């Protein structure tokens, strides 16, 4: 059994907690948070505390607090020779301010408290200063998911930007599409099979090969017609992305 | 049985043909194309022709040629009192130049010849000048899919722009994400569960509610760090979309 303490009470903490509590390979010995309210619901399942001086013995201490709070919280820990990891995509390993052994346990998924997450295929990106710690993190990762990757701090930060493009920005394009539908009394659900197919297509094809549409073939007539229908801010995005697609194919084909 | 003639030999023609040939409610009586090569493979399944004067009797003539060719081809047809429809998202009903009765049969999906398409949940947007033709198109639509929508020419053109945002532009963001991964020796597959989850999330939540990330919370520290990692053209897109997200929440929250 891998003994784990979770620090923090946000979405990552919540999802890790619920999965560790059902996990036969992991013993969740404690949850720490500065305030008790967010972790109170687990009081019958494991030890909970708001006092860093009461941290229990464990193999891994997982810091799940927000990026800005990682340095401060880690500097308050006195866990020499223990393994302390954070779960952030954009914070480097060095930003753990601790005399402990350091590592990263980054789950590449977008968590909301209301949505159950299937952990079995979540990519988990691990990093550690010491090889033996990497092996423990790998074991912990494999108890949750089949997709474990060794990703260093520099790669992880790049990956985090890439995730912003394919998750945050993609969702914003859904929002803009939804907006255009609403303005014209079109049910947004009409677009959902296309959205699903677009995401599915790139599991077999590279995005470069999967591209279609007026921008790729520089169909200026359709592009002009489209622009005339858009608001100024919609048009700005339309134009920049259209030019970027055109440049991609103009230069590479 | 609804008797159908398909005009054109591209992707839409191909997919409609293969589905109509298996459809017990539809008799595909003929395929026309200006050149024989693209429709030759169906010669044992139905009548094929390159001669507009040899068109057979049917209930519906479906024009599947490219947007630019619709006006010309339709003007060459002599199908008075017959129903002629096109399958384009961005061409209005009026651009059918014909003495026939006019309609639109628009399948809202991105077709590639190599990828089999599940028609059962494809949205089909129909429009016709006459109510009785709308009913025939509805019947034809329901023989293929459960999702039939009555969408007029103005709405359809807006829908087509919205589809560009959620399909063409989204795929380009996948491309940019893939590019960042490649530059840093990160396998793109790491991002695929996140991509799938992002698309899935908006079947339950509005995109406005599903938004997460540094732009939404105007996490300027992370945004600055991200920008520093990007090429000039990646950064331009990052900045515009980040500002657009921020404006969306700054104004609406």
Interface residues (C-beta under 8 A of the other chain):
Chain A: X67 X68 X90 X108 X109 X110 X112 X115 X121 X122 X123 X125 X147 X149 X151 X154 X155 X157 X158 X159 X160 X161 X162 X163 X164 X165 X166 X167 X168 X169 X170 X171 X172 X173 X174 X175 X176 X177 X178 X180 X181 X183 X184 X185 X186 X187 X188 X190 X191 X192 X193 X194 X195 X196 X197 X198 X199 X200 X201 X202 X203 X204 X206 X207 X208 X210 X211 X212 X213 X214 X215 X216 X219 X221 X222 X225 X226 X229 X230 X233 X236 X237 X238 X240 X241 X244 X245 X247 X248
Chain B: X67 X68 X90 X108 X109 X110 X112 X115 X121 X122 X123 X125 X147 X149 X151 X154 X155 X157 X158 X159 X160 X161 X162 X163 X164 X165 X166 X167 X168 X169 X170 X171 X172 X173 X174 X175 X176 X177 X178 X180 X181 X183 X184 X185 X186 X187 X188 X190 X191 X192 X193 X194 X195 X196 X197 X198 X199 X200 X201 X202 X203 X204 X206 X207 X208 X210 X211 X212 X213 X214 X215 X216 X219 X221 X222 X225 X226 X229 X230 X233 X236 X237 X238 X240 X241 X244 X245 X247 X248
